Amino acid sequence: MRVLHCTVPAAYDGWPLKHLLRGELGISSTLLKTLKWRAGAITLNGESVRVNALVRTGDEVCVTLSERAPRETDVAPLDLPLDIVYEDEDLLVLNKRAGLAMHPMSTDLAAPNLAGALVAYLGAGTVPHFVSRLDKCTSGLLIAAKSGYVHELLRRALHSEALRREYRALAVGHVMPPRGVIDAPIARAEGSLVKRCVSPDGLPSRTEYEVLSYHGGLTLLRLAPLTGRTHQLRVHMASLGCPLAGDWLYGTEDKALIARPALHSYALWFTHPLTGEALHFTAPLPEDMERLIK
C-alpha cells in the first residue's frame, strides 16, 4: 500500500488541506471524496484530520492510498497466466497475447480476459486500472496501475514525453513515402457501433509512421500514436490504401496469412509518476508476425 508524504511548502501556508492534496499531490476530486471518509487515510503531523483543516509551512502530510474498502468487483478472477515484464508497488507492465480481451464480455463474463487475470493475481477486491487499452486482436505492452491515484497520473501523461508508445505493424502494399505523420480526424462510421472512419467531422487524430523494411507485398512499420482514438492505427493505415495485414474490418481478411490485424505494442517509455524514474520496455514481435518477415 503506497503512502504519500508531503512537507507543506510556503505557497500553501494557511490554506485548507484539500487544496494542497489537489494541487501539490495531484489527487483527483473523486479519490479525495473516497479518502476523506476513510479513518486515518489523511494525517497532518501524525493526527487524522478533515480536509478543511488549515496547514502551515513545514507541516507534514501523509496520505495512505488504497482502493475502496475490499469488495467484490464486477470482474471475476480468472486463473490465466500473466506475462509480467515489470512490477513494483505502484504498477505493472504486461505483455498481452493476441486474442485476449481486456475486459469481460457482457455476454460471457467467464470468457478469458486480462482484467480477470489481473484481479486473480493482485487479490480479491482489487480493481483493474489499465492506463490504455489494446484491441482484443492486438498483442504487446500495456501498463496496469495498482491504484486509481497512479492510474490518473499516468492517464494525464498519455501522448506526452512522459509516456510514449511505439507499435510494430505489417501493412499490405508498399507504403510510401517512407516516413511521415498521418493527420486525419476519426469518427464513428455511420451505421456501425464498432467501425471508425476518417471524417472531417471526426476528432483530431495523428499518427507518426516510419517504414522499417519491405517484405514482398508487405511493409514493416514503426507506428507512434500522437493521439488515442479507437482503432486509430488501423484506420490511418487503411486511409493510406495500405491496411494492416489480416485486418478484416478495414482491409481484407486472410487467415492463411495471419489470423488477426498485424499490430503489436512494441515499446513503452514513461516516467514513473511517483519515483520519477525513467523506464523503457520492449516486447519482441510475436510468432505470427515474425513469420511474415522471415
Contacts in CASP RR format, 6 or more apart in sequence:
PFRMAT RR
TARGET T0000
AUTHOR 0000-0000-0000
METHOD contacts of the structure
MODEL  1
MRVLHCTVPAAYDGWPLKHLLRGELGISSTLLKTLKWRAGAITLNGESVR
VNALVRTGDEVCVTLSERAPRETDVAPLDLPLDIVYEDEDLLVLNKRAGL
AMHPMSTDLAAPNLAGALVAYLGAGTVPHFVSRLDKCTSGLLIAAKSGYV
HELLRRALHSEALRREYRALAVGHVMPPRGVIDAPIARAEGSLVKRCVSP
DGLPSRTEYEVLSYHGGLTLLRLAPLTGRTHQLRVHMASLGCPLAGDWLY
GTEDKALIARPALHSYALWFTHPLTGEALHFTAPLPEDMERLIK
1 64 0 8 1.000
1 65 0 8 1.000
1 66 0 8 1.000
2 64 0 8 1.000
2 65 0 8 1.000
2 89 0 8 1.000
2 90 0 8 1.000
2 146 0 8 1.000
2 147 0 8 1.000
2 149 0 8 1.000
2 150 0 8 1.000
2 274 0 8 1.000
3 62 0 8 1.000
3 63 0 8 1.000
3 64 0 8 1.000
3 65 0 8 1.000
4 25 0 8 1.000
4 62 0 8 1.000
4 63 0 8 1.000
4 64 0 8 1.000
4 65 0 8 1.000
4 274 0 8 1.000
5 60 0 8 1.000
5 61 0 8 1.000
5 62 0 8 1.000
6 20 0 8 1.000
6 24 0 8 1.000
6 25 0 8 1.000
6 60 0 8 1.000
6 61 0 8 1.000
6 62 0 8 1.000
6 63 0 8 1.000
7 58 0 8 1.000
7 59 0 8 1.000
7 60 0 8 1.000
7 61 0 8 1.000
8 20 0 8 1.000
8 55 0 8 1.000
8 56 0 8 1.000
8 57 0 8 1.000
8 58 0 8 1.000
8 59 0 8 1.000
8 60 0 8 1.000
8 61 0 8 1.000
9 24 0 8 1.000
9 57 0 8 1.000
9 58 0 8 1.000
10 57 0 8 1.000
12 19 0 8 1.000
12 20 0 8 1.000
12 24 0 8 1.000
12 55 0 8 1.000
12 57 0 8 1.000
13 55 0 8 1.000
13 56 0 8 1.000
13 57 0 8 1.000
14 54 0 8 1.000
14 55 0 8 1.000
14 56 0 8 1.000
15 54 0 8 1.000
15 55 0 8 1.000
16 51 0 8 1.000
16 52 0 8 1.000
16 53 0 8 1.000
16 54 0 8 1.000
16 55 0 8 1.000
17 42 0 8 1.000
17 44 0 8 1.000
17 49 0 8 1.000
17 50 0 8 1.000
17 51 0 8 1.000
17 52 0 8 1.000
17 53 0 8 1.000
17 54 0 8 1.000
17 55 0 8 1.000
17 61 0 8 1.000
18 32 0 8 1.000
18 36 0 8 1.000
18 51 0 8 1.000
18 52 0 8 1.000
20 55 0 8 1.000
20 61 0 8 1.000
21 27 0 8 1.000
21 32 0 8 1.000
21 42 0 8 1.000
21 51 0 8 1.000
21 61 0 8 1.000
21 63 0 8 1.000
22 28 0 8 1.000
22 29 0 8 1.000
22 32 0 8 1.000
25 63 0 8 1.000
26 152 0 8 1.000
26 153 0 8 1.000
27 35 0 8 1.000
27 63 0 8 1.000
27 149 0 8 1.000
28 149 0 8 1.000
28 152 0 8 1.000
31 148 0 8 1.000
31 149 0 8 1.000
31 152 0 8 1.000
32 51 0 8 1.000
34 68 0 8 1.000
35 41 0 8 1.000
35 42 0 8 1.000
35 63 0 8 1.000
35 65 0 8 1.000
36 42 0 8 1.000
36 50 0 8 1.000
36 51 0 8 1.000
38 66 0 8 1.000
38 69 0 8 1.000
39 48 0 8 1.000
40 48 0 8 1.000
40 64 0 8 1.000
41 63 0 8 1.000
41 64 0 8 1.000
41 66 0 8 1.000
42 48 0 8 1.000
42 49 0 8 1.000
42 51 0 8 1.000
42 61 0 8 1.000
42 62 0 8 1.000
42 63 0 8 1.000
42 64 0 8 1.000
43 49 0 8 1.000
43 61 0 8 1.000
43 62 0 8 1.000
44 53 0 8 1.000
44 55 0 8 1.000
44 59 0 8 1.000
44 60 0 8 1.000
44 61 0 8 1.000
45 59 0 8 1.000
45 60 0 8 1.000
46 60 0 8 1.000
46 62 0 8 1.000
55 61 0 8 1.000
65 147 0 8 1.000
65 148 0 8 1.000
65 149 0 8 1.000
66 147 0 8 1.000
67 125 0 8 1.000
67 126 0 8 1.000
67 127 0 8 1.000
67 147 0 8 1.000
67 148 0 8 1.000
68 127 0 8 1.000
70 124 0 8 1.000
70 125 0 8 1.000
71 125 0 8 1.000
72 124 0 8 1.000
72 125 0 8 1.000
73 119 0 8 1.000
73 125 0 8 1.000
73 126 0 8 1.000
73 127 0 8 1.000
73 128 0 8 1.000
74 104 0 8 1.000
75 103 0 8 1.000
75 104 0 8 1.000
75 113 0 8 1.000
75 115 0 8 1.000
75 116 0 8 1.000
75 119 0 8 1.000
75 127 0 8 1.000
75 128 0 8 1.000
76 104 0 8 1.000
76 109 0 8 1.000
76 110 0 8 1.000
76 116 0 8 1.000
76 119 0 8 1.000
77 116 0 8 1.000
77 117 0 8 1.000
77 119 0 8 1.000
77 120 0 8 1.000
77 123 0 8 1.000
77 124 0 8 1.000
78 110 0 8 1.000
78 112 0 8 1.000
78 113 0 8 1.000
78 116 0 8 1.000
78 117 0 8 1.000
78 119 0 8 1.000
78 120 0 8 1.000
79 117 0 8 1.000
79 120 0 8 1.000
80 100 0 8 1.000
80 112 0 8 1.000
80 116 0 8 1.000
80 117 0 8 1.000
80 120 0 8 1.000
81 117 0 8 1.000
82 94 0 8 1.000
82 117 0 8 1.000
82 118 0 8 1.000
82 121 0 8 1.000
83 94 0 8 1.000
83 95 0 8 1.000
83 96 0 8 1.000
83 97 0 8 1.000
84 92 0 8 1.000
84 93 0 8 1.000
84 94 0 8 1.000
84 95 0 8 1.000
85 93 0 8 1.000
85 94 0 8 1.000
85 95 0 8 1.000
85 141 0 8 1.000
85 281 0 8 1.000
85 283 0 8 1.000
86 92 0 8 1.000
86 93 0 8 1.000
86 279 0 8 1.000
86 281 0 8 1.000
87 93 0 8 1.000
88 272 0 8 1.000
89 146 0 8 1.000
90 145 0 8 1.000
90 146 0 8 1.000
90 147 0 8 1.000
90 150 0 8 1.000
90 272 0 8 1.000
90 273 0 8 1.000
90 274 0 8 1.000
91 143 0 8 1.000
91 144 0 8 1.000
91 145 0 8 1.000
91 146 0 8 1.000
91 150 0 8 1.000
91 154 0 8 1.000
91 272 0 8 1.000
92 118 0 8 1.000
92 143 0 8 1.000
92 144 0 8 1.000
92 146 0 8 1.000
93 141 0 8 1.000
93 142 0 8 1.000
93 143 0 8 1.000
93 144 0 8 1.000
93 268 0 8 1.000
93 279 0 8 1.000
93 281 0 8 1.000
94 114 0 8 1.000
94 118 0 8 1.000
94 141 0 8 1.000
94 142 0 8 1.000
94 143 0 8 1.000
94 144 0 8 1.000
95 139 0 8 1.000
95 140 0 8 1.000
95 141 0 8 1.000
95 283 0 8 1.000
96 102 0 8 1.000
96 114 0 8 1.000
96 134 0 8 1.000
96 138 0 8 1.000
96 139 0 8 1.000
96 140 0 8 1.000
96 141 0 8 1.000
96 142 0 8 1.000
96 265 0 8 1.000
97 139 0 8 1.000
97 140 0 8 1.000
97 286 0 8 1.000
98 136 0 8 1.000
98 137 0 8 1.000
98 138 0 8 1.000
98 139 0 8 1.000
98 260 0 8 1.000
98 286 0 8 1.000
98 288 0 8 1.000
99 136 0 8 1.000
99 137 0 8 1.000
99 139 0 8 1.000
99 260 0 8 1.000
100 112 0 8 1.000
100 113 0 8 1.000
100 114 0 8 1.000
100 136 0 8 1.000
101 111 0 8 1.000
101 112 0 8 1.000
101 113 0 8 1.000
101 114 0 8 1.000
101 136 0 8 1.000
102 113 0 8 1.000
102 114 0 8 1.000
102 115 0 8 1.000
102 130 0 8 1.000
102 133 0 8 1.000
102 134 0 8 1.000
102 136 0 8 1.000
103 113 0 8 1.000
103 114 0 8 1.000
103 115 0 8 1.000
103 128 0 8 1.000
104 110 0 8 1.000
104 111 0 8 1.000
104 113 0 8 1.000
104 115 0 8 1.000
104 116 0 8 1.000
105 111 0 8 1.000
105 113 0 8 1.000
114 128 0 8 1.000
114 130 0 8 1.000
115 128 0 8 1.000
115 130 0 8 1.000
116 128 0 8 1.000
118 126 0 8 1.000
118 128 0 8 1.000
118 144 0 8 1.000
119 125 0 8 1.000
119 126 0 8 1.000
119 128 0 8 1.000
122 146 0 8 1.000
126 146 0 8 1.000
127 148 0 8 1.000
128 144 0 8 1.000
129 144 0 8 1.000
129 145 0 8 1.000
129 146 0 8 1.000
129 147 0 8 1.000
129 148 0 8 1.000
129 150 0 8 1.000
129 151 0 8 1.000
130 142 0 8 1.000
130 143 0 8 1.000
130 144 0 8 1.000
130 145 0 8 1.000
131 142 0 8 1.000
131 143 0 8 1.000
131 144 0 8 1.000
131 145 0 8 1.000
131 151 0 8 1.000
131 154 0 8 1.000
131 155 0 8 1.000
131 158 0 8 1.000
131 163 0 8 1.000
132 142 0 8 1.000
132 143 0 8 1.000
132 158 0 8 1.000
132 165 0 8 1.000
132 228 0 8 1.000
133 142 0 8 1.000
134 140 0 8 1.000
134 142 0 8 1.000
134 265 0 8 1.000
135 231 0 8 1.000
135 261 0 8 1.000
135 263 0 8 1.000
137 260 0 8 1.000
137 261 0 8 1.000
137 263 0 8 1.000
138 260 0 8 1.000
138 261 0 8 1.000
138 263 0 8 1.000
138 264 0 8 1.000
138 265 0 8 1.000
139 263 0 8 1.000
139 264 0 8 1.000
139 265 0 8 1.000
139 283 0 8 1.000
139 286 0 8 1.000
140 264 0 8 1.000
140 265 0 8 1.000
140 266 0 8 1.000
140 283 0 8 1.000
140 286 0 8 1.000
141 165 0 8 1.000
141 265 0 8 1.000
141 266 0 8 1.000
141 267 0 8 1.000
141 268 0 8 1.000
141 281 0 8 1.000
141 282 0 8 1.000
141 283 0 8 1.000
142 265 0 8 1.000
143 154 0 8 1.000
143 268 0 8 1.000
143 270 0 8 1.000
145 151 0 8 1.000
145 154 0 8 1.000
150 273 0 8 1.000
150 274 0 8 1.000
153 273 0 8 1.000
153 274 0 8 1.000
154 163 0 8 1.000
154 270 0 8 1.000
154 273 0 8 1.000
157 163 0 8 1.000
157 270 0 8 1.000
157 271 0 8 1.000
157 273 0 8 1.000
158 228 0 8 1.000
159 225 0 8 1.000
159 226 0 8 1.000
159 227 0 8 1.000
159 228 0 8 1.000
162 270 0 8 1.000
162 271 0 8 1.000
163 268 0 8 1.000
163 269 0 8 1.000
163 270 0 8 1.000
163 271 0 8 1.000
164 224 0 8 1.000
164 268 0 8 1.000
164 269 0 8 1.000
164 270 0 8 1.000
165 224 0 8 1.000
165 225 0 8 1.000
165 265 0 8 1.000
165 267 0 8 1.000
165 268 0 8 1.000
166 222 0 8 1.000
166 223 0 8 1.000
166 224 0 8 1.000
166 266 0 8 1.000
166 267 0 8 1.000
166 268 0 8 1.000
167 222 0 8 1.000
167 223 0 8 1.000
167 224 0 8 1.000
167 225 0 8 1.000
167 233 0 8 1.000
167 263 0 8 1.000
167 264 0 8 1.000
167 265 0 8 1.000
167 266 0 8 1.000
168 212 0 8 1.000
168 220 0 8 1.000
168 221 0 8 1.000
168 222 0 8 1.000
168 223 0 8 1.000
168 263 0 8 1.000
168 264 0 8 1.000
168 266 0 8 1.000
168 285 0 8 1.000
168 289 0 8 1.000
169 220 0 8 1.000
169 221 0 8 1.000
169 223 0 8 1.000
169 233 0 8 1.000
169 237 0 8 1.000
169 244 0 8 1.000
169 262 0 8 1.000
169 263 0 8 1.000
169 264 0 8 1.000
170 215 0 8 1.000
170 218 0 8 1.000
170 219 0 8 1.000
170 220 0 8 1.000
170 221 0 8 1.000
170 244 0 8 1.000
170 245 0 8 1.000
170 258 0 8 1.000
170 262 0 8 1.000
170 289 0 8 1.000
170 292 0 8 1.000
170 293 0 8 1.000
171 218 0 8 1.000
171 219 0 8 1.000
171 221 0 8 1.000
171 237 0 8 1.000
171 240 0 8 1.000
171 242 0 8 1.000
171 243 0 8 1.000
171 244 0 8 1.000
171 245 0 8 1.000
171 262 0 8 1.000
172 217 0 8 1.000
172 218 0 8 1.000
172 242 0 8 1.000
172 243 0 8 1.000
172 244 0 8 1.000
172 245 0 8 1.000
172 251 0 8 1.000
172 252 0 8 1.000
173 217 0 8 1.000
173 218 0 8 1.000
173 219 0 8 1.000
173 242 0 8 1.000
174 214 0 8 1.000
174 217 0 8 1.000
174 219 0 8 1.000
174 242 0 8 1.000
175 209 0 8 1.000
175 211 0 8 1.000
175 219 0 8 1.000
175 221 0 8 1.000
175 237 0 8 1.000
175 240 0 8 1.000
175 242 0 8 1.000
178 210 0 8 1.000
178 211 0 8 1.000
179 209 0 8 1.000
179 210 0 8 1.000
179 211 0 8 1.000
180 208 0 8 1.000
180 209 0 8 1.000
180 210 0 8 1.000
181 206 0 8 1.000
181 207 0 8 1.000
181 208 0 8 1.000
181 209 0 8 1.000
181 226 0 8 1.000
182 206 0 8 1.000
182 207 0 8 1.000
182 209 0 8 1.000
182 236 0 8 1.000
182 239 0 8 1.000
182 240 0 8 1.000
183 204 0 8 1.000
183 205 0 8 1.000
183 206 0 8 1.000
184 198 0 8 1.000
184 205 0 8 1.000
184 235 0 8 1.000
184 236 0 8 1.000
184 239 0 8 1.000
185 198 0 8 1.000
185 199 0 8 1.000
185 200 0 8 1.000
185 201 0 8 1.000
185 202 0 8 1.000
185 203 0 8 1.000
185 204 0 8 1.000
185 205 0 8 1.000
186 196 0 8 1.000
186 197 0 8 1.000
186 198 0 8 1.000
186 199 0 8 1.000
186 202 0 8 1.000
186 203 0 8 1.000
186 205 0 8 1.000
186 229 0 8 1.000
186 230 0 8 1.000
186 231 0 8 1.000
186 232 0 8 1.000
186 235 0 8 1.000
186 236 0 8 1.000
187 196 0 8 1.000
187 197 0 8 1.000
187 198 0 8 1.000
187 199 0 8 1.000
187 201 0 8 1.000
187 202 0 8 1.000
187 203 0 8 1.000
188 195 0 8 1.000
188 196 0 8 1.000
188 197 0 8 1.000
189 195 0 8 1.000
189 196 0 8 1.000
189 197 0 8 1.000
194 249 0 8 1.000
195 231 0 8 1.000
195 249 0 8 1.000
195 250 0 8 1.000
196 229 0 8 1.000
196 230 0 8 1.000
196 231 0 8 1.000
196 232 0 8 1.000
196 235 0 8 1.000
197 235 0 8 1.000
198 235 0 8 1.000
198 236 0 8 1.000
198 239 0 8 1.000
203 227 0 8 1.000
203 229 0 8 1.000
204 227 0 8 1.000
205 227 0 8 1.000
205 228 0 8 1.000
205 229 0 8 1.000
205 232 0 8 1.000
205 235 0 8 1.000
205 236 0 8 1.000
206 225 0 8 1.000
206 226 0 8 1.000
206 227 0 8 1.000
207 223 0 8 1.000
207 224 0 8 1.000
207 225 0 8 1.000
207 226 0 8 1.000
207 227 0 8 1.000
207 232 0 8 1.000
207 233 0 8 1.000
207 236 0 8 1.000
208 223 0 8 1.000
208 224 0 8 1.000
208 225 0 8 1.000
208 226 0 8 1.000
209 221 0 8 1.000
209 222 0 8 1.000
209 223 0 8 1.000
209 224 0 8 1.000
209 236 0 8 1.000
209 237 0 8 1.000
210 221 0 8 1.000
210 222 0 8 1.000
211 219 0 8 1.000
211 220 0 8 1.000
211 221 0 8 1.000
212 220 0 8 1.000
212 221 0 8 1.000
212 222 0 8 1.000
213 219 0 8 1.000
213 220 0 8 1.000
213 293 0 8 1.000
214 220 0 8 1.000
215 292 0 8 1.000
215 293 0 8 1.000
218 245 0 8 1.000
218 292 0 8 1.000
218 293 0 8 1.000
219 242 0 8 1.000
220 293 0 8 1.000
221 237 0 8 1.000
222 266 0 8 1.000
223 233 0 8 1.000
223 237 0 8 1.000
223 263 0 8 1.000
225 232 0 8 1.000
225 233 0 8 1.000
229 235 0 8 1.000
231 249 0 8 1.000
231 250 0 8 1.000
233 244 0 8 1.000
233 263 0 8 1.000
234 243 0 8 1.000
234 244 0 8 1.000
234 247 0 8 1.000
234 249 0 8 1.000
234 250 0 8 1.000
234 261 0 8 1.000
234 263 0 8 1.000
235 250 0 8 1.000
237 243 0 8 1.000
237 244 0 8 1.000
237 250 0 8 1.000
238 244 0 8 1.000
238 247 0 8 1.000
238 250 0 8 1.000
238 251 0 8 1.000
243 250 0 8 1.000
243 251 0 8 1.000
243 252 0 8 1.000
244 250 0 8 1.000
244 251 0 8 1.000
244 261 0 8 1.000
244 262 0 8 1.000
244 263 0 8 1.000
245 254 0 8 1.000
245 257 0 8 1.000
245 258 0 8 1.000
245 261 0 8 1.000
245 262 0 8 1.000
245 292 0 8 1.000
246 252 0 8 1.000
246 253 0 8 1.000
246 254 0 8 1.000
246 255 0 8 1.000
246 257 0 8 1.000
246 258 0 8 1.000
246 259 0 8 1.000
246 260 0 8 1.000
246 261 0 8 1.000
246 262 0 8 1.000
247 253 0 8 1.000
247 261 0 8 1.000
247 262 0 8 1.000
248 261 0 8 1.000
249 261 0 8 1.000
250 261 0 8 1.000
257 292 0 8 1.000
258 288 0 8 1.000
258 289 0 8 1.000
258 292 0 8 1.000
259 288 0 8 1.000
260 288 0 8 1.000
262 288 0 8 1.000
262 289 0 8 1.000
262 292 0 8 1.000
264 283 0 8 1.000
264 285 0 8 1.000
264 286 0 8 1.000
264 289 0 8 1.000
265 283 0 8 1.000
266 282 0 8 1.000
266 283 0 8 1.000
266 285 0 8 1.000
267 280 0 8 1.000
267 281 0 8 1.000
267 282 0 8 1.000
267 283 0 8 1.000
268 279 0 8 1.000
268 280 0 8 1.000
268 281 0 8 1.000
268 282 0 8 1.000
269 278 0 8 1.000
269 279 0 8 1.000
269 280 0 8 1.000
270 278 0 8 1.000
270 279 0 8 1.000
271 277 0 8 1.000
271 278 0 8 1.000
271 279 0 8 1.000
272 278 0 8 1.000
272 279 0 8 1.000
284 290 0 8 1.000
285 293 0 8 1.000
END
